Amino acid sequence: MNITPKTGTLDTPGARLYFEVRGEGPLVVLVGAPMDARSFEGLADLLGTDHTVLTTDPRGINRSTVADRDADSTPEQRADDLARLITHVDAGPAAILGSSGGAVSVLALAEARPELLDLAIAHEPPLNSLLDDREELYAKTEEIIAAYVSGDVVGSWRLFMKLANIDMPEPLFQMFFGGPRDARTTADELFQYEHMIRPSTRWQPDVERLRALGPKLLVGLGEESSGQLCERTSKALTGLLGTEPTMFPGGHTGFAEDPATFAVRMREVLTGR
């Protein structure tokens, strides 16, 4: 079922955010970073049958613009963006699912504005800052950034997948990362590498604030993410919080690869927690 979303823009400090709203009912927010609203369309349509579903492009990505493309996009900024969007649609408090860098945004939002949230799900946050080998991971991240900035797109993505320990079949890798790149994709990837990946992976959560949220905060983990870097970071975070990961179908982007199966689990989490 395809639900035609209502679209809009919202001015926030240093950015103009593009967002989409589907359906009616309790508010669910789906966010990524650098993934934009398109990655959540299937899941948003399924949840929109009985929820108000808010999706957005993070600042500096696709249809969301920034005043200064040489400035970093930090988790705190993206959390403030989300707080303003939730307030703007006036349908909260929200259940929010953030994936990857979007999970870091959600954690920052949970720290800063917990009153806006009924439930926060941080799905596979890439918090390299929590791992003992963080300095090695930081150095390898810098190699990835340098490769992309130098023009070696394929090489940079190979380094990225190796660091994440994601085994992508070569035909699929070539489909996503080989061949010509359009201007929008290139601009988004460059912004991601130059201004998003460092602030996200080096972000330090306030564990006491997050722990105080109790059952309002869950750390999501894909059932097929075993052995990947984000399994390590997710388990490191739950170890600090004294909780266990909440399992979801698929891997790091299971919500996009099989939204129907993911939606079933999402509903279980929303209603049965």
Secondary structure, 3 states (H helix, E strand, C coil): CCCCCEEEEEEECCEEEEEEEECCCCEEEEECCCCCHHHHHHHHHHHCCCCEEEEECCCCCCCCEECCCCCCCCHHHHHHHHHHHHHHHCCCCEEEEEECHHHHHHHHHHHHCHHHEEEEEEECCCCHHHCCCHHHHHHHHHHHHHHHHCCCHHHHHHHHHHHHCCCCCHHHHHHHHCCCCCHHHHHHHHHHHHHCHHHHHCCCCCHHHHHCCHHHEEEEEECCCCCCHHHHHHHHHHHHHCCCCEEECCCCCHHHHCHHHHHHHHHHHHHHC
